[in-house]
Amino acid sequence: MNPQLLFWIPAALRLLLVIIGAGIVWAFFGPITGLAFAFLAVTVLAFLQLYYLNRLDNWLDNPESKKMPDGFGAWTDVFARLYKMRRDDERNQAELAEWLARFRQAMSLLPDGVVIMDDVLFLEWCNPVAQAHLGLDLERDKGMRVTNLVRHPAFMDYIILGRYDEPLTLTLRGRKLVAHIIPFENRRQILVTHDATESERIDKMRRDFIANASHELRTPLTVINGFLEIAAQPNLDPATRQAHIKLMSEQGQRMQNLVEDMLTLSRLESADLPLHAERVDIKALLEQIHREANVLSGGRHVISLTVTGPDIKGNVEELRSAFTNLVTNAIRYTPASGKIDLVWAETEEGPQFSVRDSGIGISPEHLARLTERFYRVDKSRSRETQGTGLGLAIVKHTLLRHNATLAIESIAEEGSVFIAKFQKNSIYYENGRLPEHKG
């Protein structure tokens, strides 16, 4: 039925009842009494309407804090509709608040900074990443102009001029940021900031790696090509030719070592390469490395080996490469008659392999960069010792794959110690006990 009919029918019935009542009083008590009854009845109905209008007015003044009033007659339907509208509004507000909370939570988890501003650049909301990027504080800065909060000339020009077709790249608070403004609705704008510091660092490492690798390969190739031109001369004496062939062979071996180290490093850095852990017989492994070290040293150094720690779980060949690199570096950078101590022992933190030498040592400013690819403290000396510049990078990534770390301590002109630190959970147990070594 039409809602308007539902409203008018009760009112018409009440008016009809007043007329019928007045007619009955007229018939029994005369016209004056009948008219008085009708006037009184209409007055009561009018006061009821005014009473409910007043209750409605009071409720409308503060609908949140007062209970919905009850009604009579048509007012019952009016108040019922208002109650339904209020319930629908509360439900819509609850849904809107939930969606707003979800939106803010999602924005807070983004890796990029998000700032919502109005059309005159006043801050309305920002996520924690934007606070870190731009130095904002939502509780303190809400309602303030963003250009007054971020004092950077390029940033202010970018926002004020409104040239948002291209993102802005700037350095702010020690970070390289890429900022982009996106129009949002009619009276809002979104500022998105992306931290490009790490990607820039990785890109620089890639460029440096390509440049260093090209340089390292170009040098022996230049030597080989030069000697080949000389060796092609028909009147070259056999002794000179043999010396040149020896030098070319050394340079060729240098290139082969470099390529092998680059392939090894690439394989270790591959995220798709799983670690096939097995029992590593540390005593047998280090004894073999010790023998090879003595051969490489040629008796020029005193190399000792002490093994008191347990076997561990890991990849034998990867650990052989890492330990060999540490020992080889010690031999290369320790003068003749120097001492090198190889020690495998168990500590409170876990097993450790240390290589201590009495070599030339390393200045403090170089220690943090030693594991970078192709980084050399003394490039001329590194080439003399046939180093590729990738050994410590290989050690670092091998240890990372074994959940271990590399610590370096050194004093210039006194010596160095390189320590591979493994965790306790890397110790190998057989049936709940440490296995016994054979022989």
KEBABA-388533 format. One record per residue (C-alpha): chain; x, y negated, z. Coordinates in steps of 0.1 Angstrom, whole numbers, plus 5000, padded with zeros to 4 digits. Each point is the difference from the previous one (the first is absolute). Example, Ala and Ser with C-alpha at 12.3 -4.5 7.8 and 13.67 -1.06 7.14 Angstrom:
2
[node "A"; [5123; 5045; 5078]],
[node "A"; [5014; 4966; 4993]],
//
This chain:
439
[node "A"; [5000; 5000; 5000]],
[node "A"; [5011; 4964; 4994]],
[node "A"; [5018; 4987; 5031]],
[node "A"; [4981; 4967; 4996]],
[node "A"; [4967; 5018; 5004]],
[node "A"; [5013; 5017; 5031]],
[node "A"; [5007; 4965; 5014]],
[node "A"; [4966; 4984; 4991]],
[node "A"; [4977; 5029; 5009]],
[node "A"; [5006; 4999; 5038]],
[node "A"; [4997; 4962; 4999]],
[node "A"; [4967; 5002; 4981]],
[node "A"; [4987; 5027; 5024]],
[node "A"; [5008; 4978; 5030]],
[node "A"; [4982; 4971; 4985]],
[node "A"; [4971; 5022; 4991]],
[node "A"; [4998; 5012; 5036]],
[node "A"; [5000; 4964; 5013]],
[node "A"; [4971; 4992; 4976]],
[node "A"; [4981; 5031; 5011]],
[node "A"; [5006; 4992; 5037]],
[node "A"; [4990; 4964; 4996]],
[node "A"; [4968; 5012; 4982]],
[node "A"; [4991; 5023; 5028]],
[node "A"; [5006; 4973; 5026]],
[node "A"; [4979; 4976; 4979]],
[node "A"; [4972; 5025; 4998]],
[node "A"; [4999; 5005; 5038]],
[node "A"; [5012; 4968; 5015]],
[node "A"; [4993; 4974; 4973]],
[node "A"; [5020; 4981; 4974]],
[node "A"; [5021; 4979; 5023]],
[node "A"; [5012; 5030; 5020]],
[node "A"; [5007; 5018; 4967]],
[node "A"; [5020; 4972; 4986]],
[node "A"; [5019; 4996; 5033]],
[node "A"; [5008; 5037; 4999]],
[node "A"; [5012; 4997; 4964]],
[node "A"; [5022; 4970; 5009]],
[node "A"; [5015; 5017; 5030]],
[node "A"; [5007; 5032; 4980]],
[node "A"; [5017; 4980; 4972]],
[node "A"; [5020; 4980; 5025]],
[node "A"; [5012; 5033; 5017]],
[node "A"; [5011; 5013; 4966]],
[node "A"; [5017; 4968; 4991]],
[node "A"; [5019; 5000; 5034]],
[node "A"; [5010; 5036; 4993]],
[node "A"; [5014; 4990; 4966]],
[node "A"; [5019; 4971; 5017]],
[node "A"; [5013; 5023; 5027]],
[node "A"; [5014; 5025; 4975]],
[node "A"; [5014; 4971; 4978]],
[node "A"; [5018; 4988; 5031]],
[node "A"; [5014; 5034; 5008]],
[node "A"; [5011; 5004; 4964]],
[node "A"; [5016; 4965; 5001]],
[node "A"; [5019; 5009; 5032]],
[node "A"; [5012; 5032; 4985]],
[node "A"; [5011; 4984; 4968]],
[node "A"; [5021; 4975; 5020]],
[node "A"; [5021; 5029; 5013]],
[node "A"; [4991; 5033; 4983]],
[node "A"; [5031; 5018; 5013]],
[node "A"; [4995; 4996; 5037]],
[node "A"; [4962; 5004; 5004]],
[node "A"; [4978; 5030; 4996]],
[node "A"; [4977; 5001; 4971]],
[node "A"; [4965; 4988; 5013]],
[node "A"; [4969; 5021; 4998]],
[node "A"; [4970; 4988; 4980]],
[node "A"; [4963; 5003; 4998]],
[node "A"; [4979; 5004; 4969]],
[node "A"; [5018; 4987; 4969]],
[node "A"; [5029; 4990; 5022]],
[node "A"; [5007; 5037; 5006]],
[node "A"; [5007; 5004; 4963]],
[node "A"; [5021; 4968; 4999]],
[node "A"; [5022; 5010; 5029]],
[node "A"; [5003; 5036; 4986]],
[node "A"; [5013; 4986; 4967]],
[node "A"; [5024; 4976; 5018]],
[node "A"; [5012; 5030; 5021]],
[node "A"; [5006; 5020; 4969]],
[node "A"; [5018; 4971; 4983]],
[node "A"; [5022; 4996; 5031]],
[node "A"; [5008; 5037; 5001]],
[node "A"; [5009; 5000; 4963]],
[node "A"; [5022; 4969; 5006]],
[node "A"; [5018; 5016; 5029]],
[node "A"; [5006; 5032; 4980]],
[node "A"; [5013; 4979; 4970]],
[node "A"; [5022; 4980; 5024]],
[node "A"; [5013; 5032; 5015]],
[node "A"; [5007; 5015; 4965]],
[node "A"; [5017; 4967; 4990]],
[node "A"; [5021; 5000; 5031]],
[node "A"; [5010; 5036; 4994]],
[node "A"; [5010; 4993; 4964]],
[node "A"; [5019; 4969; 5011]],
[node "A"; [5019; 5021; 5026]],
[node "A"; [5007; 5026; 4974]],
[node "A"; [5012; 4973; 4976]],
[node "A"; [5023; 4985; 5025]],
[node "A"; [5013; 5034; 5011]],
[node "A"; [5007; 5008; 4964]],
[node "A"; [5017; 4967; 4994]],
[node "A"; [5021; 5004; 5031]],
[node "A"; [5013; 5033; 4988]],
[node "A"; [5011; 4987; 4966]],
[node "A"; [5038; 4997; 4994]],
[node "A"; [4995; 4965; 4986]],
[node "A"; [4990; 4968; 5018]],
[node "A"; [4964; 4988; 4995]],
[node "A"; [4989; 4964; 5009]],
[node "A"; [4964; 4988; 4995]],
[node "A"; [4997; 4963; 4997]],
[node "A"; [4970; 4977; 4992]],
[node "A"; [5000; 4976; 4971]],
[node "A"; [5020; 4974; 5018]],
[node "A"; [5027; 5025; 5011]],
[node "A"; [4989; 5004; 5036]],
[node "A"; [5009; 5033; 5015]],
[node "A"; [4970; 5023; 5007]],
[node "A"; [5017; 5034; 5004]],
[node "A"; [5033; 5018; 4994]],
[node "A"; [5013; 5035; 5006]],
[node "A"; [5031; 5009; 5022]],
[node "A"; [5023; 5003; 4969]],
[node "A"; [4992; 4965; 4989]],
[node "A"; [5007; 4988; 5035]],
[node "A"; [5034; 5016; 4998]],
[node "A"; [5007; 4987; 4965]],
[node "A"; [4989; 4964; 5005]],
[node "A"; [5004; 4995; 5038]],
[node "A"; [4963; 4996; 5006]],
[node "A"; [4980; 5007; 5032]],
[node "A"; [4963; 5007; 4993]],
[node "A"; [4988; 4990; 5035]],
[node "A"; [5021; 4969; 5001]],
[node "A"; [4999; 4988; 4964]],
[node "A"; [4964; 5009; 4990]],
[node "A"; [4983; 4969; 4985]],
[node "A"; [5033; 4983; 4992]],
[node "A"; [5012; 4991; 4965]],
[node "A"; [5024; 5027; 4986]],
[node "A"; [5022; 4974; 4984]],
[node "A"; [5006; 4985; 5035]],
[node "A"; [5009; 5034; 5014]],
[node "A"; [5024; 5012; 4972]],
[node "A"; [5026; 4973; 4995]],
[node "A"; [5017; 5010; 4967]],
[node "A"; [5002; 4976; 4971]],
[node "A"; [4995; 5025; 4973]],
[node "A"; [4971; 5016; 5019]],
[node "A"; [4983; 4967; 5006]],
[node "A"; [5003; 4990; 4963]],
[node "A"; [4987; 5033; 4989]],
[node "A"; [4968; 4997; 5021]],
[node "A"; [4994; 4963; 4996]],
[node "A"; [5005; 5000; 4962]],
[node "A"; [4977; 5030; 4996]],
[node "A"; [5020; 5017; 4973]],
[node "A"; [4991; 5035; 5009]],
[node "A"; [5005; 5017; 4966]],
[node "A"; [5035; 5013; 5010]],
[node "A"; [5011; 5012; 5035]],
[node "A"; [5025; 4980; 5020]],
[node "A"; [5032; 5015; 5012]],
[node "A"; [5017; 4985; 5030]],
[node "A"; [5023; 5008; 5029]],
[node "A"; [4983; 4994; 5033]],
[node "A"; [5010; 5011; 5035]],
[node "A"; [5029; 5021; 4986]],
[node "A"; [4977; 5019; 4976]],
[node "A"; [4995; 4998; 4963]],
[node "A"; [4962; 4996; 4995]],
[node "A"; [4978; 5000; 4969]],
[node "A"; [4969; 4979; 5007]],
[node "A"; [4968; 4999; 4979]],
[node "A"; [4968; 4982; 5006]],
[node "A"; [4967; 5015; 4988]],
[node "A"; [4967; 4980; 4998]],
[node "A"; [4974; 5017; 5022]],
[node "A"; [4963; 4990; 4998]],
[node "A"; [4993; 4963; 4995]],
[node "A"; [5016; 4985; 5031]],
[node "A"; [5027; 5025; 5010]],
[node "A"; [5034; 5011; 4988]],
[node "A"; [5022; 5030; 5008]],
[node "A"; [5037; 4996; 5004]],
[node "A"; [5019; 5033; 4995]],
[node "A"; [5036; 5004; 5010]],
[node "A"; [5022; 5029; 4990]],
[node "A"; [5034; 5007; 5016]],
[node "A"; [5024; 5007; 4972]],
[node "A"; [5031; 5000; 5022]],
[node "A"; [5005; 5038; 5000]],
[node "A"; [4992; 5004; 4963]],
[node "A"; [5025; 4972; 4992]],
[node "A"; [5026; 5018; 5021]],
[node "A"; [4994; 5033; 4983]],
[node "A"; [5001; 4983; 4966]],
[node "A"; [5033; 4984; 5009]],
[node "A"; [5013; 5034; 5011]],
[node "A"; [4989; 5015; 4967]],
[node "A"; [5018; 4972; 4980]],
[node "A"; [5031; 5003; 5022]],
[node "A"; [5000; 5038; 4996]],
[node "A"; [4997; 4998; 4962]],
[node "A"; [5027; 4973; 4999]],
[node "A"; [5024; 5019; 5023]],
[node "A"; [4994; 5033; 4983]],
[node "A"; [5007; 4985; 4966]],
[node "A"; [5032; 4984; 5013]],
[node "A"; [5012; 5032; 5017]],
[node "A"; [4994; 5020; 4968]],
[node "A"; [5014; 4973; 4977]],
[node "A"; [5034; 4998; 5018]],
[node "A"; [5010; 5037; 4994]],
[node "A"; [4985; 5000; 4965]],
[node "A"; [5022; 4969; 4991]],
[node "A"; [5031; 5018; 5014]],
[node "A"; [4992; 5032; 4981]],
[node "A"; [4993; 4981; 4967]],
[node "A"; [5032; 4980; 5004]],
[node "A"; [5021; 5031; 5006]],
[node "A"; [4983; 5018; 4971]],
[node "A"; [5011; 4972; 4976]],
[node "A"; [5036; 5003; 5013]],
[node "A"; [4999; 5038; 4999]],
[node "A"; [4990; 4999; 4963]],
[node "A"; [5033; 4984; 4991]],
[node "A"; [5021; 5026; 4981]],
[node "A"; [5034; 4988; 5015]],
[node "A"; [4989; 5003; 5036]],
[node "A"; [5025; 5021; 5020]],
[node "A"; [4986; 5032; 5017]],
[node "A"; [5007; 4988; 5036]],
[node "A"; [4981; 4968; 4995]],
[node "A"; [4971; 5018; 4983]],
[node "A"; [4999; 5025; 5028]],
[node "A"; [4999; 4972; 5026]],
[node "A"; [4972; 4983; 4981]],
[node "A"; [4980; 5032; 4998]],
[node "A"; [5004; 5004; 5038]],
[node "A"; [4987; 4965; 5006]],
[node "A"; [4971; 5006; 4977]],
[node "A"; [4992; 5032; 5018]],
[node "A"; [4999; 4982; 5033]],
[node "A"; [4977; 4973; 4986]],
[node "A"; [4978; 5027; 4985]],
[node "A"; [4998; 5017; 5034]],
[node "A"; [4992; 4967; 5016]],
[node "A"; [4970; 4995; 4976]],
[node "A"; [4989; 5036; 5007]],
[node "A"; [5001; 4994; 5037]],
[node "A"; [4980; 4968; 4997]],
[node "A"; [4973; 5016; 4979]],
[node "A"; [4997; 5029; 5024]],
[node "A"; [4997; 4977; 5029]],
[node "A"; [4974; 4979; 4983]],
[node "A"; [4980; 5032; 4992]],
[node "A"; [5004; 5012; 5036]],
[node "A"; [4988; 4967; 5013]],
[node "A"; [4970; 4999; 4976]],
[node "A"; [4991; 5035; 5011]],
[node "A"; [5002; 4992; 5037]],
[node "A"; [4978; 4969; 4995]],
[node "A"; [4973; 5019; 4981]],
[node "A"; [4969; 5000; 5022]],
[node "A"; [4988; 5032; 4981]],
[node "A"; [5030; 5020; 5011]],
[node "A"; [4992; 5021; 5031]],
[node "A"; [5026; 5009; 5026]],
[node "A"; [5006; 5038; 5000]],
[node "A"; [5011; 5004; 5036]],
[node "A"; [5019; 5031; 5010]],
[node "A"; [5026; 5010; 5026]],
[node "A"; [5032; 4981; 4995]],
[node "A"; [5030; 5018; 5014]],
[node "A"; [5018; 4969; 5012]],
[node "A"; [5032; 5018; 5011]],
[node "A"; [5005; 5016; 4966]],
[node "A"; [4990; 4969; 4981]],
[node "A"; [5024; 4977; 5019]],
[node "A"; [5029; 5025; 4999]],
[node "A"; [4996; 5000; 4962]],
[node "A"; [4999; 4962; 4998]],
[node "A"; [5031; 4999; 5023]],
[node "A"; [5019; 5023; 4977]],
[node "A"; [4991; 4979; 4970]],
[node "A"; [5009; 4968; 5019]],
[node "A"; [5035; 5014; 5007]],
[node "A"; [5004; 5008; 4963]],
[node "A"; [4989; 4965; 4990]],
[node "A"; [5023; 4984; 5026]],
[node "A"; [5030; 5020; 4988]],
[node "A"; [5015; 5000; 5035]],
[node "A"; [5000; 4962; 5003]],
[node "A"; [4976; 5000; 5029]],
[node "A"; [4994; 5019; 5032]],
[node "A"; [4964; 5012; 4997]],
[node "A"; [4984; 5018; 5030]],
[node "A"; [4966; 5018; 5003]],
[node "A"; [4980; 5006; 5031]],
[node "A"; [4966; 5018; 4999]],
[node "A"; [4981; 5004; 5033]],
[node "A"; [4964; 4992; 4989]],
[node "A"; [4973; 5023; 4987]],
[node "A"; [4988; 5008; 4965]],
[node "A"; [4973; 4979; 4985]],
[node "A"; [4972; 5002; 4975]],
[node "A"; [5006; 4983; 4966]],
[node "A"; [5012; 5003; 4965]],
[node "A"; [5035; 5014; 4999]],
[node "A"; [5011; 4985; 4967]],
[node "A"; [4987; 4965; 5009]],
[node "A"; [5017; 5000; 5034]],
[node "A"; [5032; 5014; 4984]],
[node "A"; [5000; 4970; 4976]],
[node "A"; [4993; 4975; 5028]],
[node "A"; [5026; 5014; 5024]],
[node "A"; [5026; 5003; 4972]],
[node "A"; [4994; 4963; 4990]],
[node "A"; [5007; 4989; 5036]],
[node "A"; [5032; 5021; 5002]],
[node "A"; [5012; 4990; 4966]],
[node "A"; [4995; 4963; 5008]],
[node "A"; [5021; 5004; 5032]],
[node "A"; [5028; 5016; 4980]],
[node "A"; [4999; 4974; 4973]],
[node "A"; [5002; 4970; 5024]],
[node "A"; [5024; 5014; 5026]],
[node "A"; [5037; 4994; 4993]],
[node "A"; [5024; 5029; 4999]],
[node "A"; [5008; 5015; 5035]],
[node "A"; [4967; 4988; 5012]],
[node "A"; [4976; 5022; 5021]],
[node "A"; [4965; 5011; 4992]],
[node "A"; [4977; 5018; 5025]],
[node "A"; [4970; 5019; 4989]],
[node "A"; [4976; 5008; 5029]],
[node "A"; [4967; 5018; 5001]],
[node "A"; [4984; 4998; 5035]],
[node "A"; [4966; 5000; 5017]],
[node "A"; [4990; 4968; 5019]],
[node "A"; [4969; 4991; 5020]],
[node "A"; [4984; 4985; 4969]],
[node "A"; [5009; 5030; 4977]],
[node "A"; [5029; 5014; 4980]],
[node "A"; [5025; 4976; 4985]],
[node "A"; [5028; 5003; 4974]],
[node "A"; [5027; 4973; 5004]],
[node "A"; [5029; 4992; 4978]],
[node "A"; [5026; 4979; 5018]],
[node "A"; [5031; 4986; 4982]],
[node "A"; [5029; 4978; 5008]],
[node "A"; [4997; 4983; 4966]],
[node "A"; [4999; 4964; 4989]],
[node "A"; [4966; 4993; 5017]],
[node "A"; [4972; 4977; 4988]],
[node "A"; [4992; 4964; 5009]],
[node "A"; [4966; 4995; 5019]],
[node "A"; [4985; 4980; 4971]],
[node "A"; [5002; 5030; 4977]],
[node "A"; [4985; 5027; 5023]],
[node "A"; [4963; 4992; 4992]],
[node "A"; [5005; 5003; 4963]],
[node "A"; [5022; 5031; 4998]],
[node "A"; [4972; 5023; 4989]],
[node "A"; [4989; 4978; 4971]],
[node "A"; [5007; 5015; 4966]],
[node "A"; [5033; 4989; 4985]],
[node "A"; [5008; 4978; 5030]],
[node "A"; [5037; 5000; 5007]],
[node "A"; [5020; 4982; 5027]],
[node "A"; [5031; 4999; 4978]],
[node "A"; [4992; 5007; 4963]],
[node "A"; [5036; 5003; 4989]],
[node "A"; [5008; 5026; 5027]],
[node "A"; [4968; 5019; 4992]],
[node "A"; [5010; 5004; 4964]],
[node "A"; [5035; 5011; 5011]],
[node "A"; [4984; 5027; 5021]],
[node "A"; [4976; 5011; 4972]],
[node "A"; [4969; 4992; 5020]],
[node "A"; [4967; 4995; 4982]],
[node "A"; [4983; 4977; 5025]],
[node "A"; [4971; 5024; 5004]],
[node "A"; [5013; 5023; 5027]],
[node "A"; [4985; 4983; 5031]],
[node "A"; [4967; 4994; 4982]],
[node "A"; [4998; 5037; 4994]],
[node "A"; [5008; 5007; 5036]],
[node "A"; [4973; 4975; 5011]],
[node "A"; [4973; 5016; 4979]],
[node "A"; [5010; 5035; 5008]],
[node "A"; [4997; 4993; 5037]],
[node "A"; [4967; 4982; 4995]],
[node "A"; [4986; 5032; 4984]],
[node "A"; [5012; 5019; 5031]],
[node "A"; [4984; 4975; 5024]],
[node "A"; [5035; 4989; 5010]],
[node "A"; [5019; 4967; 5001]],
[node "A"; [5035; 4987; 4993]],
[node "A"; [5018; 4978; 5025]],
[node "A"; [5032; 4982; 4992]],
[node "A"; [5025; 4986; 5024]],
[node "A"; [5032; 4984; 4988]],
[node "A"; [5028; 4976; 5010]],
[node "A"; [5022; 4985; 4973]],
[node "A"; [5035; 5015; 4999]],
[node "A"; [4992; 5025; 5027]],
[node "A"; [4976; 5025; 4985]],
[node "A"; [4964; 5010; 4995]],
[node "A"; [4975; 5026; 5012]],
[node "A"; [4970; 5012; 4979]],
[node "A"; [4974; 5019; 5020]],
[node "A"; [4971; 5020; 4985]],
[node "A"; [4974; 5002; 5027]],
[node "A"; [4974; 5028; 4999]],
[node "A"; [4969; 5004; 5022]],
[node "A"; [4995; 5028; 5025]],
[node "A"; [4972; 5016; 4979]],
[node "A"; [5026; 5006; 4972]],
[node "A"; [5017; 5027; 5021]],
[node "A"; [4995; 5035; 4986]],
[node "A"; [4986; 5026; 5024]],
[node "A"; [4997; 5037; 4993]],
[node "A"; [4973; 5017; 5020]],
[node "A"; [5000; 4971; 5024]],
[node "A"; [5037; 5001; 5006]],
[node "A"; [5032; 4986; 4984]],
[node "A"; [5015; 5026; 4976]],
[node "A"; [5035; 5012; 5005]],
[node "A"; [5027; 4993; 4974]],
[node "A"; [5016; 5030; 4982]],
[node "A"; [5037; 5004; 5003]],
//
